[in-house]
Structures are given as C-alpha cells and as structure tokens.
Amino acid sequence: MPDYVLGEMFSGPGGIARGAEMANVQASKDGRASRTTHGWAVEYHPDTAQTYKDNIRGASDSSVFTADVRSFDLRSVPEFNAFAFGFPCNDFSTVGEHRGLDGEYGPLYMYGVHALALHRPDWFIAENVSGLSRANGGAAFGKILSALRRPTRAARQDPYFEDFYSDELGGLDLDLEYDLTANLYRFEEYGLPQKRHRILIVGIRRDVAEKLERDFRVPARTARNPRAQKSARVAIEVPPIPAGAPNHQRIKHSDAVVERLKAIAPGKNAFNTEFEDERLKLNVKGATLSNIYRRLDPDKPSYTVTGSGGGGTHMYHWDEPRALTSRERARLQTFDDSFVFHGSHPSVRRQIGMAVPPEGAELVIDAVLKTLDAVDYASEPPNLDTYALIQRYEDLDAEAEADPQLSIEEPAPDPLDDPVRRFDIIAGTGAPIDRSETIETELRTGTS
C-alpha cells in the first residue's frame, strides 16, 4: 500500500495532522504498510497557521497556506491522495442562532467538496459539531452527505465552482463517488478526558473501496462504562505539567471572581450554586448556560473545551479558584506538552478550543489505515444512518423542485416525529444529547 499524502482545509492548529502522526506510530509498531505524510494545509488565521507549521512534521511556509478558502485556488496545492477538513461549525453549533446553511459559515463545506471533485483523493475525513444534524431542520446534514457522496455532481451545481475552475471542467469525473460512513463520536467513550461529541464522516472512493476486503467500520468504544473513562484530574496531573512548560501561564482574576469560584463546588457552576454572599450571584436574565463559572469535576471527563473565555467560560480548576491554563486545556484536548501554540492568550485559547483532539483523530485515521491494509479491528455499527439521511434529503429536494413553493430547509415541527431524524436526539444509544455541552460564542455575563 502507498503512503497517503494528506491535504487539509480548515486545518486549525494541527489536531488532525498530529492524530495522523500518532496513527503512523501505531502502524509502525504493528508492522503495517500504510502511513500518512503531510502534503499541504489551508488555514485562515495567521497565528493558527504558524502553530501548525511549527508543530507538524514536514510542514513549512511553502506547504501551509494562510488564506481564505473562498478565494483559494485548489490548483496550487501539491498532489495528494488523502484529505481532511473540519469545516467551520459556528452556524451548526448547539448554541446561538442555528443558522445552518443559511449562515455565513454554513456553506463553507462546499469548498471541501470542490477539493474532492478536482483531486479525487482515495479517502477523506470531514468533521463537525453534533449540532450539524439539527441544522435546517435536519435537511442540511443530508444535503452535505449527498454532496460528499457525489462531489463532482454537487460542485457542478455551484456557480462559483463553474466560474473559478472553468478551465478544468472538461477533465472532471462526473461519476466520482465515495462510500460514506458517518458517526457521532462521544470521545469520552474512547478514553479521551473530555465530553466532546463530534460527527466524523469517512469517505473512501468507490473504486478504491471495491478492492478492499472489508468496508470502513466505526472503531469500537473502549470506555463505554463511565467508571473506565479518563478523568480531568488524571489528564492534567498525570504526569505533572513540567515547570516552565509552554502556554502554561495563569490568568489573573479579580477578587470578586476568586471569591465566587471559592463558593462553587467541583462540578458546579454559577447558576446551580447557592451563594451565601448575594454579591457573588450573577445578575443575568435568560442566559443560564451550565458552563458559566463551571468548575471541573476532577473524577470525571471534563466538559467540552471551547474557544470561548469571556463571561466566565474559561473552564475552572476543581480545587484552586482559577481558570485553567492553556496548557491544561490542551491536555484535555490530548495535545502533548511539546505542542507549542503561537499567539496571544485569546488566540491560543481559541486554537485549542476549536481543534480536533489528536487522540480522536488518531482513532479514526488508524481505523482508515487498517481498512486499507486489510487489518481487522474491533468495531461497532455507526449510530447515524448515512444513506437514509441522503435519501431523505434527495426526496425533499425532488419535492421542492417539483413545487418551488416548498423549501427543503424549513425546520420540521418536531424531529422526533421523523424516524430518520430521530438519531439527532437518541443517536442510536438511548442516551439524550446534552445541548449545553458546547459554547461556541462568548457570553458577556460578568468579569472573567
């Protein structure tokens, strides 16, 4: 099997790339053939791009592009046969306006579709928040899956693509198709020290998949029992963070914040705490999200690390009355201590919170490489019915085309009434999704 050259779009600081490096180490230990190597990456934020370049093996100024994908020419990248993109999640978040495909960031997934149509990589991984499944009443997810399944056909429906890549249209493969597997991964159930729930979509090009001994399968969960899950305390304290470690500076809090934190028990927040001193209460109406001044429970995985920090959303230590340092947050995200983040404290906080956890990327990439190498591994059925979602969207699309007054993007009255969308609430396990698990926007509710 060949080495797979990995191209990345919306790369972030390098969570997926670091996970790929970790999967390579495991492949070497197992004596397996397939590996991934860095090919290129596109990232919009300069600090984040610099972090990627300084931490990912083989990355350089010539292979990491600091650019907006909306004007980036995909003909300028080196050849690649594997692809990853964590397209922006702002409009699919469980918190906020839920604008989905109608938002500023919702349509950006199409630039990943463009990359697939132009370059036909053997396989790809796409990542987004669990809220993707609810956007536009559930229609957005089916639309995205449909485009990823047949990317050239989807790209040819995009006027921007037709204009920007007009010289390439004659050489495109209109029959290009990928076999897809989508799954909602609860990373704490895989041994990561964080309740981070993300949808990952794996696509293997149909002609490649037809030659494999078995299809890609979802890796089996290794820590389904809460008692087997890695705690925040173990992640942060074992081994201790070395003195002078990078990105380990503490934030200075006001006296009022210190006193408020002292009054909040581990695992509790500013809204489920009975303050004896009335001055420590937050004067907030309507915004009572559980992550505001929420202290970690040391004996459980942490709640979701986000890019937020204002208004009491820094994440707070269970014992000491303070916010976590960036290094501690990075450990919860499974970045090793040698991974140095560049930029101001808010920039670093954002990079860490928006990244894909390397250990989460590793487990999926490792499963892809094993599939390509015909190596068996423990697996379980996906908790999302990919092709039912595609069929549901395509049926709605056909109805909308027949009757222009219909809109495929109108939300359903109740997603539980639709068995295809029911996974959104149940996700195949009977366990409800905690809609307060993520905060993608800063809440200005107090002094941090």
C-alpha positions as CSV (number, residue, x, y, z in Angstrom):
1,M,0.0,0.0,0.0
2,P,1.3,3.6,-0.7
3,D,1.9,6.4,1.7
4,Y,-1.0,8.7,1.8
5,V,-0.2,12.4,1.3
6,L,-2.7,14.4,3.4
7,G,-4.1,17.7,2.3
8,E,-6.1,19.7,4.8
9,M,-8.6,22.5,4.6
10,F,-9.7,24.5,7.7
11,S,-6.8,22.7,9.3
12,G,-6.7,24.6,12.7
13,P,-3.5,24.3,14.7
14,G,-3.0,20.7,13.6
15,G,-5.2,18.4,15.7
16,I,-5.9,16.1,12.7
17,A,-2.3,16.2,11.5
18,R,-1.0,15.3,14.9
19,G,-3.5,12.5,15.1
20,A,-2.2,11.2,11.8
21,E,1.3,11.3,13.1
22,M,0.2,9.3,16.1
23,A,-1.6,6.8,13.9
24,N,1.7,6.4,11.9
25,V,3.5,5.4,15.2
26,Q,0.9,2.8,15.9
27,A,1.1,1.4,12.3
28,S,4.9,1.1,12.7
29,K,4.5,-0.8,16.0
30,D,2.1,-3.2,14.3
31,G,4.3,-3.6,11.2
32,R,1.5,-2.3,8.9
33,A,2.2,-0.8,5.5
34,S,0.1,2.4,5.1
35,R,1.1,5.8,6.5
36,T,0.1,9.4,6.1
37,T,2.5,12.3,5.4
38,H,1.9,16.0,5.4
39,G,1.1,17.4,2.0
40,W,-0.5,20.8,2.5
41,A,-2.9,22.7,4.7
42,V,-5.0,25.9,4.4
43,E,-5.9,27.9,7.5
44,Y,-7.3,31.4,7.7
45,H,-5.9,32.7,11.0
46,P,-2.1,33.6,10.9
47,D,-1.4,32.5,14.5
48,T,-3.1,29.2,13.9
49,A,-1.2,28.6,10.6
50,Q,2.1,29.4,12.4
51,T,1.2,26.9,15.2
52,Y,0.6,24.2,12.5
53,K,3.9,24.9,10.7
54,D,6.0,24.8,13.9
55,N,4.5,21.5,15.2
56,I,3.6,19.2,12.2
57,R,6.4,17.2,10.7
58,G,7.1,18.3,7.1
59,A,5.0,21.5,7.3
60,S,6.6,24.7,6.0
61,D,5.9,28.1,4.6
62,S,5.5,26.6,1.2
63,S,3.0,23.9,2.2
64,V,0.9,25.7,4.8
65,F,-1.2,28.5,3.2
66,T,-2.7,31.3,5.2
67,A,-5.7,32.1,3.1
68,D,-9.5,32.3,2.9
69,V,-10.8,29.2,1.2
70,R,-13.4,31.3,-0.6
71,S,-10.6,32.8,-2.8
72,F,-8.0,30.0,-2.5
73,D,-7.0,28.3,-5.8
74,L,-7.0,24.5,-5.2
75,R,-4.9,24.0,-8.4
76,S,-2.0,25.5,-6.5
77,V,-1.6,22.7,-3.9
78,P,0.8,19.7,-4.2
79,E,-0.6,16.4,-5.3
80,F,-2.4,14.5,-2.5
81,N,-4.4,11.3,-2.2
82,A,-6.0,11.8,1.3
83,F,-7.9,14.7,2.6
84,A,-9.3,16.1,5.8
85,F,-11.4,19.1,6.6
86,G,-13.2,20.3,9.7
87,F,-15.4,22.8,8.1
88,P,-16.4,25.8,10.3
89,C,-19.1,24.8,12.9
90,N,-20.4,28.3,14.0
91,D,-23.7,28.0,12.2
92,F,-24.2,24.4,13.2
93,S,-23.5,24.9,16.9
94,T,-25.9,23.8,19.6
95,V,-25.7,27.4,21.0
96,G,-26.5,30.5,19.0
97,E,-28.7,31.3,16.1
98,H,-28.6,27.9,14.5
99,R,-28.5,29.4,11.0
100,G,-27.1,26.3,9.4
101,L,-26.7,26.5,5.6
102,D,-28.2,30.0,5.7
103,G,-25.4,31.4,7.8
104,E,-22.1,32.9,6.8
105,Y,-20.1,29.8,7.6
106,G,-22.7,27.0,6.8
107,P,-22.0,26.8,3.0
108,L,-18.2,26.6,3.5
109,Y,-18.3,22.8,3.4
110,M,-18.7,23.2,-0.4
111,Y,-15.0,24.2,-0.7
112,G,-14.1,20.7,0.7
113,V,-16.4,19.3,-2.0
114,H,-14.5,21.3,-4.6
115,A,-11.2,19.7,-3.4
116,L,-12.7,16.2,-3.8
117,A,-14.1,17.0,-7.2
118,L,-10.8,18.4,-8.5
119,H,-8.3,16.0,-7.0
120,R,-10.2,12.7,-6.3
121,P,-8.3,11.6,-3.2
122,D,-8.5,7.9,-2.2
123,W,-10.2,8.8,1.1
124,F,-11.2,11.7,3.2
125,I,-12.4,12.6,6.7
126,A,-14.8,15.5,7.5
127,E,-15.5,16.7,11.0
128,N,-18.2,19.0,12.6
129,V,-20.2,19.5,15.7
130,S,-23.1,17.3,16.8
131,G,-25.4,20.3,16.1
132,L,-24.8,19.7,12.3
133,S,-27.5,17.1,12.5
134,R,-30.1,19.6,13.6
135,A,-29.3,22.5,11.2
136,N,-32.2,23.5,8.9
137,G,-34.5,21.0,10.5
138,G,-32.2,18.1,9.6
139,A,-32.0,18.9,5.9
140,A,-28.5,20.4,6.0
141,F,-26.8,17.2,7.1
142,G,-28.5,15.1,4.3
143,K,-27.5,17.8,1.8
144,I,-23.9,17.8,2.9
145,L,-23.7,14.0,2.8
146,S,-25.2,13.9,-0.6
147,A,-22.6,16.4,-1.9
148,L,-19.8,14.3,-0.3
149,R,-21.1,11.2,-1.9
150,R,-21.0,12.6,-5.4
151,P,-18.8,15.6,-5.2
152,T,-18.3,16.4,-8.9
153,R,-22.1,16.5,-9.5
154,A,-22.5,18.7,-6.4
155,A,-19.6,21.0,-7.5
156,R,-21.0,21.4,-11.0
157,Q,-24.2,22.8,-9.4
158,D,-22.2,25.6,-7.7
159,P,-21.9,28.8,-9.9
160,Y,-18.7,29.8,-8.1
161,F,-17.0,26.5,-9.0
162,E,-18.2,26.6,-12.6
163,D,-16.7,30.1,-13.0
164,F,-13.5,29.8,-10.9
165,Y,-12.5,26.4,-12.3
166,S,-14.0,26.8,-15.8
167,D,-10.7,25.5,-17.5
168,E,-10.9,22.3,-15.5
169,L,-14.5,21.3,-16.1
170,G,-13.8,19.1,-19.1
171,G,-11.5,16.8,-17.2
172,L,-13.7,16.2,-14.2
173,D,-15.1,12.7,-13.4
174,L,-18.9,13.1,-13.2
175,D,-19.2,9.6,-11.9
176,L,-16.9,10.2,-8.9
177,E,-18.4,8.6,-5.9
178,Y,-17.4,7.9,-2.3
179,D,-18.7,5.2,0.1
180,L,-19.6,7.1,3.3
181,T,-19.7,6.3,7.0
182,A,-20.9,9.0,9.4
183,N,-20.9,8.6,13.1
184,L,-21.4,10.7,16.2
185,Y,-18.3,10.1,18.3
186,R,-18.6,10.7,22.1
187,F,-14.9,11.0,22.7
188,E,-15.1,10.3,26.4
189,E,-16.3,6.8,25.5
190,Y,-13.0,6.3,23.7
191,G,-10.8,7.2,26.6
192,L,-10.4,10.9,25.9
193,P,-10.6,13.1,29.1
194,Q,-13.4,15.3,27.7
195,K,-17.1,15.0,26.9
196,R,-16.7,16.2,23.3
197,H,-19.3,15.0,20.8
198,R,-18.4,15.3,17.2
199,I,-19.7,14.0,13.9
200,L,-16.9,12.5,11.7
201,I,-17.6,11.4,8.1
202,V,-15.2,8.9,6.5
203,G,-15.4,8.6,2.7
204,I,-13.5,6.0,0.6
205,R,-13.5,6.5,-3.2
206,R,-15.8,3.8,-4.6
207,D,-13.3,2.2,-7.0
208,V,-10.8,2.0,-4.0
209,A,-13.4,0.6,-1.7
210,E,-14.4,-2.1,-4.2
211,K,-10.9,-3.6,-4.0
212,L,-10.8,-3.8,-0.2
213,E,-11.5,-6.9,1.8
214,R,-14.0,-5.1,4.1
215,D,-15.6,-1.7,4.3
216,F,-14.6,1.0,6.8
217,R,-16.2,0.4,10.2
218,V,-16.6,2.6,13.2
219,P,-14.0,1.7,15.8
220,A,-15.4,0.1,18.9
221,R,-15.7,2.2,22.0
222,T,-13.1,1.4,24.6
223,A,-14.6,3.2,27.6
224,R,-18.4,2.9,27.5
225,N,-18.6,2.5,31.3
226,P,-18.2,5.9,33.0
227,R,-16.0,4.3,35.6
228,A,-13.5,3.4,32.9
229,Q,-13.3,6.9,31.5
230,K,-10.3,9.1,31.9
231,S,-10.8,11.9,34.4
232,A,-9.9,15.6,34.1
233,R,-7.6,15.1,37.2
234,V,-5.6,12.3,35.5
235,A,-5.3,14.2,32.3
236,I,-4.0,17.4,33.9
237,E,-1.9,15.9,36.8
238,V,-0.5,12.6,35.5
239,P,2.3,13.2,34.8
240,P,2.6,16.7,36.3
241,I,3.0,19.5,33.8
242,P,6.7,20.5,33.9
243,A,7.7,23.8,35.4
244,G,8.2,26.3,32.6
245,A,6.0,24.3,30.1
246,P,4.8,26.4,27.1
247,N,1.4,28.0,27.2
248,H,1.1,27.4,31.0
249,Q,0.7,31.0,32.2
250,R,-2.1,31.7,34.7
251,I,-4.8,34.3,34.3
252,K,-5.1,37.0,37.0
253,H,-8.7,37.2,38.3
254,S,-10.5,40.0,40.1
255,D,-11.1,39.4,43.8
256,A,-14.8,39.0,43.1
257,V,-14.2,36.2,40.7
258,V,-11.8,34.4,43.1
259,E,-14.4,34.6,45.9
260,R,-17.2,33.4,43.5
261,L,-15.1,30.4,42.5
262,K,-14.3,29.5,46.1
263,A,-18.0,29.3,46.7
264,I,-18.7,26.9,43.8
265,A,-18.1,23.2,44.4
266,P,-16.3,20.9,41.9
267,G,-18.7,20.1,39.0
268,K,-21.0,23.0,39.8
269,N,-21.5,26.4,38.2
270,A,-22.6,29.9,39.0
271,F,-26.3,29.0,38.4
272,N,-26.7,25.9,40.5
273,T,-24.8,27.2,43.5
274,E,-26.5,28.8,46.5
275,F,-24.3,31.8,47.3
276,E,-24.3,33.0,50.9
277,D,-22.9,36.3,49.8
278,E,-25.5,37.8,47.4
279,R,-22.8,39.9,45.8
280,L,-21.4,36.8,44.2
281,K,-24.5,36.0,42.2
282,L,-24.6,36.8,38.5
283,N,-27.2,39.4,37.5
284,V,-28.2,37.6,34.4
285,K,-31.6,37.0,32.9
286,G,-32.2,34.3,30.3
287,A,-28.6,33.1,29.8
288,T,-28.2,30.4,32.4
289,L,-25.9,28.0,30.5
290,S,-24.3,25.4,32.6
291,N,-20.7,26.3,31.6
292,I,-20.7,29.8,33.2
293,Y,-18.1,29.7,36.0
294,R,-18.3,25.9,35.9
295,R,-15.6,24.1,37.8
296,L,-14.3,20.7,36.6
297,D,-15.3,17.6,38.4
298,P,-11.9,16.0,39.0
299,D,-13.2,12.5,38.9
300,K,-15.0,12.7,35.5
301,P,-14.0,13.7,32.0
302,S,-14.2,17.5,31.6
303,Y,-17.0,19.2,29.9
304,T,-16.3,20.4,26.3
305,V,-13.3,22.6,25.8
306,T,-14.3,25.5,23.6
307,G,-12.7,28.6,22.1
308,S,-14.6,30.9,24.5
309,G,-13.2,32.7,27.5
310,G,-15.2,35.8,28.2
311,G,-18.1,35.9,30.7
312,G,-17.0,33.1,32.9
313,T,-16.4,30.5,30.2
314,H,-12.6,29.9,30.7
315,M,-13.1,26.5,32.3
316,Y,-12.1,26.4,36.0
317,H,-10.0,24.2,38.2
318,W,-11.8,21.9,40.7
319,D,-9.6,22.8,43.6
320,E,-7.8,26.1,43.0
321,P,-10.0,29.2,42.5
322,R,-8.8,30.0,39.0
323,A,-9.2,29.3,35.3
324,L,-7.3,26.5,33.6
325,T,-4.1,27.5,31.8
326,S,-3.9,27.0,28.1
327,R,-1.6,24.0,28.7
328,E,-4.2,22.4,31.0
329,R,-6.8,22.9,28.4
330,A,-4.5,21.5,25.7
331,R,-4.1,18.3,27.8
332,L,-7.8,17.9,28.0
333,Q,-7.7,18.2,24.2
334,T,-5.0,15.5,24.2
335,F,-2.2,17.7,22.8
336,D,1.2,16.6,24.1
337,D,3.2,19.1,26.1
338,S,5.7,19.6,23.3
339,F,3.0,21.1,21.1
340,V,3.5,24.9,21.3
341,F,0.7,27.2,20.4
342,H,1.6,30.7,19.0
343,G,-0.2,34.0,19.5
344,S,-1.9,36.0,22.3
345,H,-3.7,34.2,25.1
346,P,-7.1,34.7,23.5
347,S,-5.7,33.4,20.2
348,V,-4.2,30.3,21.8
349,R,-7.5,29.7,23.8
350,R,-9.4,29.8,20.5
351,Q,-6.9,27.5,18.7
352,I,-7.1,24.9,21.4
353,G,-10.9,25.0,21.7
354,M,-11.6,24.8,18.0
355,A,-9.1,22.0,17.3
356,V,-9.9,18.3,16.7
357,P,-8.4,16.3,19.6
358,P,-5.4,14.5,18.3
359,E,-6.3,11.2,20.0
360,G,-9.8,11.5,18.5
361,A,-8.3,12.0,15.0
362,E,-5.9,9.2,15.6
363,L,-8.5,6.6,16.4
364,V,-10.4,7.3,13.1
365,I,-7.3,7.6,10.9
366,D,-5.9,4.4,12.4
367,A,-9.2,2.6,11.5
368,V,-9.0,4.0,7.9
369,L,-5.4,2.8,7.5
370,K,-6.3,-0.6,8.9
371,T,-9.2,-0.8,6.5
372,L,-6.8,0.0,3.6
373,D,-4.3,-2.6,4.8
374,A,-7.0,-5.3,5.3
375,V,-6.3,-5.5,9.0
376,D,-9.2,-6.4,11.2
377,Y,-10.1,-4.3,14.3
378,A,-12.9,-4.2,16.9
379,S,-15.8,-2.2,15.5
380,E,-19.5,-1.4,16.0
381,P,-22.3,-0.2,13.8
382,P,-22.5,3.5,13.1
383,N,-25.1,5.4,15.1
384,L,-26.1,7.5,12.1
385,D,-27.9,6.1,9.0
386,T,-25.9,7.9,6.3
387,Y,-27.8,6.7,3.3
388,A,-31.3,7.1,4.9
389,L,-30.3,10.8,5.5
390,I,-29.1,11.2,1.9
391,Q,-32.3,9.6,0.6
392,R,-34.5,11.8,2.9
393,Y,-32.7,15.0,1.6
394,E,-32.9,13.9,-2.1
395,D,-36.6,13.1,-1.7
396,L,-37.2,16.5,-0.2
397,D,-35.1,18.1,-3.0
398,A,-37.1,16.4,-5.6
399,E,-40.3,17.6,-4.0
400,A,-39.0,21.1,-3.8
401,E,-38.0,21.1,-7.5
402,A,-41.5,19.9,-8.4
403,D,-43.1,22.5,-6.3
404,P,-41.0,25.7,-5.9
405,Q,-43.1,26.9,-3.0
406,L,-41.7,24.1,-0.9
407,S,-38.4,24.6,0.9
408,I,-36.1,21.7,1.9
409,E,-34.5,24.0,4.5
410,E,-37.7,24.7,6.6
411,P,-37.4,23.0,10.0
412,A,-39.6,20.1,10.8
413,P,-42.2,20.7,13.5
414,D,-40.7,18.0,15.7
415,P,-37.6,16.0,14.7
416,L,-38.8,13.1,17.0
417,D,-41.7,12.6,14.6
418,D,-39.4,11.7,11.8
419,P,-37.6,8.3,12.3
420,V,-34.7,9.3,10.1
421,R,-34.0,12.4,12.2
422,R,-34.7,10.7,15.5
423,F,-31.0,9.8,15.8
424,D,-30.5,13.5,16.4
425,I,-32.0,13.1,19.9
426,I,-31.3,9.5,20.6
427,A,-28.1,8.9,18.5
428,G,-28.7,5.2,18.4
429,T,-27.9,4.6,22.1
430,G,-31.0,5.8,24.0
431,A,-28.9,8.5,25.7
432,P,-30.1,12.1,25.2
433,I,-27.6,14.6,23.9
434,D,-26.7,17.4,26.3
435,R,-27.4,20.5,24.3
436,S,-25.4,22.6,26.8
437,E,-22.2,20.7,26.1
438,T,-20.7,23.3,23.8
439,I,-20.5,27.1,23.8
440,E,-19.2,28.4,20.5
441,T,-19.9,32.1,21.3
442,E,-18.6,34.2,24.1
443,L,-21.2,35.3,26.7
444,R,-20.5,38.7,28.2
445,T,-22.2,38.0,31.5
446,G,-19.6,39.0,34.0
447,T,-16.0,39.8,34.8
448,S,-13.7,36.8,33.9
